[in-house]
Amino acid sequence: MSTRDRTWFAVVIGLAVLAVGMKAGSVRGEIVFGAASVALIGLAWLLGEATDQAGNTAGPRASALLNATFGNLPEVVIVILAINAGLEDIARASIIGSVIGNILLILGLSLILGGWKNGIQTFNERVAGMNSSMLILGVAGLGIPTLFAALHDSDSADVLSVWTGAALLLCYGAYIVFTFSMPGQQLEDEPGRARWSIREAVFALAVTAVATGVVSELLVDSIKPTVESLGVPRPFVGLILVPFVGNVAEHFSAVRLAYRNRVDFAMGIAFGSGIQIALGASGIAVFSSMLLGNELSLVFDPLQLAALGAAALVATLVARGGETNWLEGLQLLVIYLIVAVAVWLQ
C-alpha cells in the first residue's frame, strides 16, 4: 500500500470518526445525516478499492466473488438497519431506489459520456440480454406481492413475500453460478495489478466493513430528524438520497469505464448491481426482518413499482442490438429525473 493509499484510507476513516463524534456530541440530526452521507460515500469507494485489490491479488474468479459479495454492502446494511429502526417504508423505497439508480442513473451517465467520447459503443449482447431478463424477473418478483395485496388480505401477502424472497434468492444464486461457469457469459477484463498485499487488502476490507455498519446506523438514525427539520419527503429520502449515497462510488467506476470505451464492464456494473439488489437484497431483507421481529413485506408503493418497471423495460431495449449511443443514455437519465420529481411531489 502506497503512501497515497494510506493517506486516503486515513482520511475516509477520519470522516467516519467525525460522524460518530457528531452523533455522540448531540449535533443536529440533519448535520449528522450530511456528515454520515459524506463518510459513507468515502467508505463505499474504499470498500470497492479494497475489493479490487484483494481480487487482483487472489485472481479473477476470487475478484468476481468479492465484488458480488461486497459491491452492495452499504445498501444492504442500510436496508437492514432501516427495518430494525421501524422504517419499513424507507427500507422498501431504498430497494427500489438502488435498482433504478443503477439502471437509470449509473447506466445513463455511462452511456452519455462514453457515447460523446467514443461514438457508437458495442457490447456483448448475450450477457446484456441475460442481465436484462434477470432484471425483469426481479420486477415480476417484487410486483406480484404488491398486486396480490391489492386483491387479498395482508396476512396472505406477508406469506407470499416470504416465498417470493426465498425464490429470488435462489434465482440470484443460480445467476451467479451460471455467470461464472457457462462459456460466453464471462467478460474478459484486462488483468489488474495489485498495489496492496493480500494482508493489507483483507485488513482494509475488515475495517471498512465495520465502519460501514457503524456509519450506516448513524445515517438511518438521523433520517427522522432530517425529514422533520428540512421537510424532505420520506419517499424521496428512501428512493433517491439513500441509494445515491450507497452507490455513488460505484457510479464513478462505471462512468469511468464507459468513458474509456469499456462499456461492457460499465453495463456489467450497472446491471449486476441492480440484479443483486432486486433479487438478493430483497430476499435478505425479508429474512433479516423475520430475525429482527419486524417483518417486512414486499408490498411496494405503486409509483415506486412503476418506476422500477419503466427502468427494466428501457434497460431491456438498450440491451438489444449489441451497440449503444449517448442518446440512449439521455433517455435513461430523463426517466430518472421524472421519477425523482414525481417522488418529491408525492
Beta strands, then each sheet from edge to edge (+ up, - down):
strand 1: 121-122
strand 2: 323-324
sheet 1: 1+ 2-
end
